[in-house]
Amino acid sequence: MNKAGLTPRQKDVLGFLQLYFNEYGIFPSHREIANGKIEGKQVITKVAASSTIKDTLDRIERRGHIRKNPHMPRGLELL
């Protein structure tokens, strides 16, 4: 997956999505992304507000790395 054009934080979140999906078979919720843990290990820096994650996901989607489905819980797709 080419992460060109993403900020370091966006790259971290995109990598976290892939790791989380590989571990659990589903994508994380905004709160789980904000927490930044997989199997109890801190994988990315914790964020206080899940709204920050929404903004980050929106930017990653605009750059063509994910597709969000607002009609499904955890409705993400890596492109």
C-alpha positions in Angstrom: 0.0 0.0 0.0 1.5 3.3 -1.1 1.2 5.9 1.7 2.6 8.8 -0.3 1.0 12.1 0.3 -0.1 11.3 3.9 1.0 13.0 7.1 2.9 10.8 9.6 -0.3 10.7 11.8 -2.4 9.6 8.8 0.2 6.9 7.9 0.0 5.7 11.5 -3.8 5.5 11.4 -3.8 3.7 8.0 -1.3 1.2 9.3 -3.3 0.7 12.5 -6.4 -0.1 10.4 -4.5 -2.8 8.5 -3.0 -4.3 11.7 -6.4 -4.2 13.5 -8.2 -5.9 10.6 -5.5 -8.6 10.3 -5.8 -9.3 14.1 -9.6 -9.2 14.5 -11.1 -9.6 11.0 -13.1 -6.3 11.4 -12.1 -2.7 11.3 -11.8 -0.7 14.6 -14.4 1.8 15.8 -13.4 5.5 16.0 -12.9 5.0 19.8 -10.7 2.0 19.3 -8.5 3.9 16.8 -8.3 6.8 19.3 -7.2 4.4 22.0 -4.5 3.0 19.6 -4.2 -0.4 21.2 -4.1 -3.9 19.8 -4.0 -6.9 22.2 -3.3 -4.5 25.0 -0.2 -3.0 23.3 -0.1 0.7 22.4 0.4 0.7 18.6 -0.1 4.3 17.8 -0.3 7.5 19.9 -3.5 7.8 21.9 -5.9 10.6 20.9 -8.3 12.2 23.4 -11.2 12.9 21.0 -12.7 10.5 18.5 -13.7 13.5 16.4 -10.0 13.9 15.6 -10.1 10.4 14.2 -13.1 11.2 12.1 -11.2 14.1 10.6 -8.2 11.9 10.0 -10.2 9.2 8.3 -12.0 11.8 6.1 -8.6 13.1 4.9 -7.3 9.6 4.3 -10.4 8.8 2.3 -10.0 12.0 0.2 -6.5 10.9 -0.7 -8.0 7.6 -2.0 -6.6 5.1 0.6 -9.8 4.0 2.2 -13.5 4.1 1.4 -16.1 4.7 4.2 -19.6 3.3 4.2 -21.7 5.6 6.5 -24.5 3.1 6.5 -22.5 0.3 8.2 -20.9 0.2 11.6 -17.1 -0.1 11.2 -17.8 0.4 7.5 -14.3 0.9 6.1 -12.5 -0.6 3.2 -8.8 -0.3 2.4 -8.1 0.5 -1.2 
